[in-house]
Amino acid sequence: MLRALEIRDMLIIDRLELAFQPGLNVLTGETGAGKSILLDSLGFVLGWRGRADLVRSGAEQGEVVAEFALSPDHPARDVLVEAGLPEDDSLILRRVNGRDGRKTAWVNDRRCSGEVLRALSATLVELHGQHDDRGLLDARGHRALLDAFANHPDLLEEVEAAWKTTSAARRALKKAEADVVKIREEEEYLRHSVSEMDALDPQPDEEAALDTSRRQMQAAERIRADVTAALQALGNDGAEGAMSDAQRWLDGVADKAEGALDEPLDALGRAFTELGEAVQGIETALEHLSFNPIDLEETEERLFAIRALARKHGVVADELGDLANLLRGRLAALEQGDADIADLRKTLTRAEEAYDMAAAKLTAARIEAAAQLDAAVTAELKPLKMERAVFTTTLTAGDAGPEGRDAVEFTVATNPGAPSGPLGKIASGGELSRFLLALKVCLSDRDAGITMIFDEIDRGVGGATADAVGRRLQALAEDGQVLVVTHSPQVAALGAHHWRVEKRVVDEMTLSTVTPLAASDRVDEIARMLSGDTITEEARAAARALLG
């Protein structure tokens, strides 16, 4: 509910503070007095897009503050929580418009965007009038209005859940099909690569072992000739033979040398021993240096093959085994893919069938609710002197989605046999106002907690019809809050609270003021609305009669 509205330096309003009440609030005044400025200012603080030149002439900025009372379950609280704004039982919106056109907004003293303001406004205020293209005249919202009238949240939840399941199944199938297509495109490459790796069968750490063996064989090939020459130099034809001759010669003369050759002979014996060990070591080394040249060739061929395969796939040699397993897995996925796709198609078919059933139930419920709504609106049109008009809620097949697959639009025909069409295109100004009011009366109990504003919705009607309009507005306001801008004395007389909007000139500047009216003041205001500038006693009497 709108508690208060404070306006400063907006158009022809210098400063204005209004305290609104529950029930039917009426605003009256002569044409041009500034009633529309109040709505422009309220729309400004709610973030609605409107006229740009709002700042009063001579002022640096204009400012509007609106205070709303929120019930514990008011939907505005969800908007506040999602936006990270403070939540309380009182909601204060403040917006400033600078002379340069820059706009700044606050919600409960926290800066916020125009987008947040508009999200809040959708839960706080509804504006209805002959030029209302935001509410009942917008066919995009008719399906939600019909669902609210039908009050079948369980069906909506079932359809939404079925749609989510169907969408998830469709995404899973699409992904699986794309994966299979991708793998199939490289199937030949995969099979060739796996075959190549299976044929080579590289083992962990094999590349390092082959490289070590190759280097050893290459080194043996280079030093074997020198080691063989060294062995020959130390053998019987070399050092060992010379030492044997020397020992034989010394032994033959040792007994004649009176011991002088004993030590040399001992040393020579020790040299024989060391020489024997050296020869044995060299022979052993030669055995290790012996290899088959074919082994070197085969080792090099395998080493080069492993390295070439690793380069081809952009991995190190030790990762070839893991890569082979990965490629085998992709081939297995290809073989499994067709089976998976078949299962996913069955899952999608079941999900689509479930969605079709849920959507069909929702369509049936909407058809039933549409008939009830048409009857309810028709009943409301009769006292509004439109008993010959026909209101129809039309359902046509639309695109499937989370809210079903029905397109809903409210259509009217002003006379039997006349072509029907959208509300805003078929009905004239006065007729449109009454259609909107009748529809709003039928939907009113679905708008708990929202402030409804009717801008001259009674234009073009008078007498008993205007009285019927006023009584329906009064009924709408019984459990909520309705603001009505009106030129109809019959409507104004039914208001629980009454404000008069008027212009005055102060220091050659035109200003608009809004005055709450006491009971006696209401008599004169309604008498003015009945008789014009000159208020007669007859007009006052008629006003008292209207006020009851």
Helices and strands as residue ranges (DSSP letters): E 2-10, E 13-19, E 23-28, H 35-45, E 61-69, H 76-83, E 90-98, E 103-107, E 110-112, H 114-124, E 125-129, G 139-141, H 142-150, H 153-185, H 187-200, H 206-234, H 239-253, G 254-256, H 262-288, H 293-313, G 317-319, H 320-381, E 390-401, E 404-413, E 421-422, H 423-426, H 429-443, G 444-446, E 451-455, H 463-476, E 481-485, H 489-493, E 497-506, E 509-516, H 519-531, H 537-547
